[in-house]
């Protein structure tokens, strides 16, 4: 008797032979007779490899020999769906109702077609019917995920969560359901629930390196980088050849300003996954932060070679030129980044600072205002712009703050702090002290921001209330 491996070899040999035979048939040769199992394998192969037109032709030829086997009509409908001929596919499926084919497959195919048509209501209806017809555990796992994704397509993440919880009741080891459940929690900004979801799964499946990886990603979204690195470390203990975890660990270390460790992580990511323009750009930034400018430039250039349209690498080259004392030489790189991403506030802010350094007040003013138009709550840009305006006069800065507040930004708390600072510099010390004491009484933490905005005021007698 043949063992399973030998059976598989015979099957593969037959399929390869049948594919060659059918390809010759499409060019005009005679096809001859194939038994129905071999036709089904041939059609399935074309569907699985995305060759839907050939799948339709093979199904038609199979039907010419086995017109009574409705399974070929179902496969033809699935192939038509893959080709985007959705109306034809639906009409063919309608003929199969009550036929001798799997009603589960019919319902699942209908659901998938309506999903393609962006008709979520009908897709959900048929996914639910398919779920009722599913008999195998794997079938149920698949349909639960499809149904949850359809709810996500509608933007109804709470219903997606409900479905995924049912999926995990049926099969606690359904890892895809865990990921989609955590994703749904993240979409409704319940990051704590996402963390719990992964943690609970890990309790039962401690060697799931992908679960540890996704837990790390969720902690990163919380900006809890210590916990993220802890989770990534466990992922690496289980599978140290998983490239994405090295990349994301590098990101976490960058956010902690641990640039040497970040460099090690990004290099490991490149070793495992090959060249990546973003990894090279991040490496450039790490070396830049460490003052290793030649290394930084080399990595930025490598990133640009791989992806000339990546603005971050162009911006990095501009920043390095500025740090090396040649701001003017850095401007073309900064402007290239601006050209590629004109609404990137980080790029605009760097340009504003560069023009301020070059004493081109008109250009600096334009770019500062552009940043604040796009993101009025960019506190760093707001502080820098006020400092820029104060060089003309504190009154100019004070008038801008009042106009800025009147434009619908009066709820930005930092404006209160900036107003106090400028009033003091204008010589209106009593007004500044009064506002400061009122702010300190209602929000001590915010009042303390005054000494970040203007460190010189920490020793001013008017502000000794919170100066300690």
N, C-alpha and C positions, 0 to 999 in steps of 0.2 A: 504493500500500500504506500501511497505517497503521503509525506507529511505536509503540514500547512505551508511551509516555505516552498516546497516543490509545486504544490497547487498554485501558489501565487505566481511562481515563475511561468507556469503553463498559461495562466490567465494573462499575464503581461505579454507573453509571446503572441497569444491569440489576438489581443487588442492591438498590438503594434502591427501585426499582419493585416488586421481588418481596417485599421486606419490607412495603411498604404493602399489597400485594395479600394477603399472608398475614395481616396484622393485621385486614384487613376480613373475611377468611375466618373468623377466630376469633370475629368478632362476628356471623357468620351468612351472609355473602355466599358466592357460589360461588367455588371456587378455580380450577377449570379445569385445563388441562394445562400443566406446566412440564417442560422437558427435564431429564434426570438431573443434568447439571453444575450447572444453576441451583439445583436442590433441594439439592445438596451444599453449594454456596456459602451457601445460606440457613441450613442446619443448622449449618454451621461458624461462621457469624456469631453465631448464638444461643449456641453453646458458648463462643466466645471472649469474648463480652460477659457471660457468666455468667447468661444467661436460659435456665436448664436446662429448665424446664417447657415453654417454647415450643420448645426444641430437640427434646424428646421428641415433642411434637405434630407438629412439622414432619417428623421422621423417620418417624412413623407414616403421615402423609399421603403422603410420598414412597414408602413401602413399598406403599401401596395402588395406586400407579401402576407401581412398579418392584420388585415383590416378589422378584425374582430377584437384586437387587443387595444383597449382604451388607454392603457398606460402610455402608448406612444402619442396619443392626442394630448394627454396631460403634459408630457415632456415638450411637445411642440408649443403648447400654450406658455410654458415656462421660458422656452427659448424666444418666443415672440415678445414676451415681457422684457427679456434681456435686451432685445433689439430696440425697445421703445415702442413697439407696435401694440400698445396697451388695449386699444379697442378690439383689435383682432383677438388678442389673448382672452379678454373677458368674454367675447362671443363664443369662443371655443370652450371655455370653462363652463358656460351656461349649458352647452350640449352634454356635458359630462355629469350633470347632477343626476344621481340615481344610477350612474353607470358603475361598472365593476372596477372602480379604481378607489384608492384610499381617500375617503372623504376628508381625512385630516390634511392630506397633501393638497386637495382641491381648495379647502378653506384657507390654508396657509398661503397658497399661491395667490388667491383672490386678495387676501389681506396685503400681501407684498405689492400687488399691482395698484391697489387703492392708495397705498403709502407713496408709491412713485407718483401717483396723480395728485399728491398732497391733499387727498380727501381723508383726513385723519379720522373722521367719525365712522366712515365705512370700514377703514382699515382696522380700527379698534373693534368694531362689531365682528369682523371675520377672525381677528386674532383671538377674541374671546370664544368664538365657536370652535376654533382650532384647539384651544386649550381644553375645552370640554371633550373633544374627540381624541386628544393625545393619550396614548396608552403606555408609551415608553418613558422612562425618567428623563432621557436625553431630549426627547421631543418636548416635554413640559419645560425643561430648563430653557430651551431655545425660544419657545413661545412667550414665556414670562419676560424674557429680555426684549423680544420684539415689541410686546405690548407696552412695556415700560418706556422703551425708546419712542414709541408713537405718542405716548402722553408727553414726553419731553419735547417732541416736535411741536405739540400744541402749546408748549409753555406751561403745562400743568404738572409741576414737579411734585406736588403733594400726592397726586394720584399715582405718579410714577413710583414714589416712595412706598405707597400702599401695596402696589403690585410686587415690588421687589422684596418687601417683607414677606409676602405670601410665598414668593419663590424660595426664600431662605428657610421658611417653615417646611416646605416640601423637601428641600435639599440644602442643608446647612453648609455644604461644601461647594456650592455654586459660586465660584470665585468671581465670575463676570458680574453676577448680581451684586456682590459686595462692592465692586468698583463703581457700578452704576448707581447704587444706593448712596455711596459716599459723594459721588458727583452731584446727585440730586440735592443732597443736603447742602453742598457747597453753593449750588445755584440759589437756594433760598437763604444763604448766608448763615446757615447753622453749622459752622465749622466744628464746634464741639461734638455735635452728633456724628459728623463725618469721622472724626478721630475715634470716637467710641465704636463706630461701625468697624473700622479696620482693626482696632484693638481687640474687640470681641472675636473677630475672625481669627486673629493671630493666636488668641488663647487656645483655640481648638486646632489651629494649623500653624504651629510655631515655625515650621520650616518653609513656609511660603515666602520666598524672597521677594516676589512681586507685591505681596501684601505689605511687607516691611518698607519696600520702596514707595508705595503709594501713601503709607502712613507718613513717611518722611516728607513727601510732597505736600501733604495736608498741613503738617507742622510748618513748612516753609511758607505756605499761604497765610498762616497765622503770624508769620514773622517770628516764630519761636525756633530760632536757628540751632540752639543747643539741642533741643529735642529732635529736630530734623536730622542733625548729624548723628545723634544716637541711633535713630531708626535706620539711617543709611548704613551705619557701621554693622548693624545686625544683618542687613541685606547682603553686605559684602562678605560677612562670615559664612553665609550660606552659598553665595555665588559671587566670587570676586571677578568673574569674567563678564559681568553684566555692565556694559558700557554706560547706559544712561544714568546709573546711580553715581558713577564717578563724576559725570558732568554736573548733576544737580548738587552733589556734595561740594564741588568747586564753587557753585553759585552761593551755597550757604556760607562757605568760608569767606567768600568775597564780602558778603553782607556783614560778616563779623570783623572785616578788615584784617583777616588772617591770610595775607596774600601769598606767602610762601606755601602754605598748605593748599591753597586754591590752585596754585600752579601745578603742584604734584597731582592733584585730582584731575585737572583738565588734560595734562599730559597723558595720564592713564586712559582717559576717555578717548583721546586721539589714537593711542596705541591699539585700543580694542575695536573702535568703530571707524577708524580711518579719518581722513581730513574732514574738518567741519569748520565752516567760515565763522560761525558764532564762537566756537571754542577758541579759535585763534584770536578773535577780537577781544574776548575776555582775558586771554593770556596777555595780550598787549596792554590791557588796562591794569592787570596785576603788576606787570613789570614797570609800567608808568608810575603806579602808586609807590613802588619800591625805589623809584629814582633810577631805574635801569633803562635809560631812554633808548639806547641802541637796540636792546632786546625788544623793547616795546614796539619800536618802528618795524623791526623785522616781522613780528607777528601781525601787526596791522596790515603790512604789505601782503603777507601771505593770505590774510582774510580777504583782501580786495582782489587778489588773483583768483580766488575761488568764487567770489560774489561781488562784482564791481558795483552792484546796486545797494550794498549794505552801508547805510549812513553812519553807523557807529564806528566803523573802522576809519572812515574818512575823518570823522570828528576827532577820533583818537590821535591821528597824525597831526591835526591842527593844534590840539592841546599840548602835545609833546613839543612842537615847535615853539609854542608860547612859553612852556616851562623852560626850554633851553635859551630863552631870552630873545627870541625872534618872532614876536607876535605877528608882525606884518607877513612873514613867510608862512605863517599858519593860516592866514585868512582864506587863501584859495581852497584849502582842505575843508575848512569850516563851511565855506559857501557851497562846496560840493555836497556836503551832508545836508545842508539847507535845501539845495535843489532837489535832492532825493526824497526828503521828508520835510516839507515846508511847515507842517503843523507840529513838529516835534519840539516841545517846550525846552527840553534839555539842550538841543542844538541852538535854539534861539537865545537861550540864556548865556551860553558860551560866547556867541557872537556879540551879544550886548556887552559882556565883560571885556572882550577883546577890543571892541571899538572904544569903550571907556578908557582902557589902558592906552590906546593910541590917541586919546583926546579928540576923537571924532564924536562930538556930543550929539549931533543930529542922527547919525546911524545908531549910536548906543541907545538913544531915546526911543527910536523906532522899534528896535528889537526888544527892549524892556517892555514897552507897551504891548507889543505883540504877544509876549509870554502871558501877560496879565489879562489880555483879551481872551486868550484860549483857556487859561486856568487862573481865575482871580484868587484862588486859595493857595497858590504857590507861595508859601511864606518866605522862602529864601529869596525868590525873585523880588518879592515885595520889599523886603528889607534892603536888598541891594539897590533897588530903584530909588528908594527913599534916600539912601546914602548918596546916590548919584545926584539926585535933585538938590540935596542940601549943599552940594559944592557950589551950586548957583546961588542959593539962599535958603535958609530954613523956612522962610515964608512960602517959597515956591513949593517945597515939599509939603507944608501944612495945607496949602490950597489944594494940592493934588489929593491928599488923603480925604478931604471933605468932598471933593468931586467924586472920587472913587466910591466913597460910602453912599453918596446919593444915587449912584448908578445901580443900586440894588445889592451892594456888598456890605451894608452896614452891620450884617450879622457876623462878619469875619472878626473874631475876637482880637486878633493881633493889632487891628487898627487902633484899639484903645491904647495899647502899649506904645505904638508908634506916635500917637498924638501926644501922649505925656512927654515922651523923649523930645519931640520937636518944640513943644511949648517951652520946655526948660531951656533949650538952645536959643529960642527966640527971646529969652529974658523974662518970660511970663512964668516965673518960678512958683508964685502962689497958686496960679491956675493948675500948673503941673502937679504941685503937691496935693491940692484938693482932689483932683481926678485920681491920683495915685492912691490916696487913702480910701476913697470910695471903692476903687477896684480891689484893694487889698482886703477890704471888709467882706466883699462878695466872692472873690476868687483869688485867694493868696497865691496859688500856683501860677495863675496867669500874670499876676502882678510881678512875680519874680522874673518873668520873661524880659522885663525892662532891662535887667542887668546883662542879659544875653544880647539884646538889641543894641544897648549902649553901655558897655562895661565901665566907662568913665563915671557913670552916675552912681556906682555902688558906694562911693565914699562921699557923695553929696549929702549935706546935713538934712535936706528935705526928705530924703528917702531912707534914713537910717532905720525906720520902722521895720523894714524887711531886708535890710542890708546884710544882716548876719547870715 
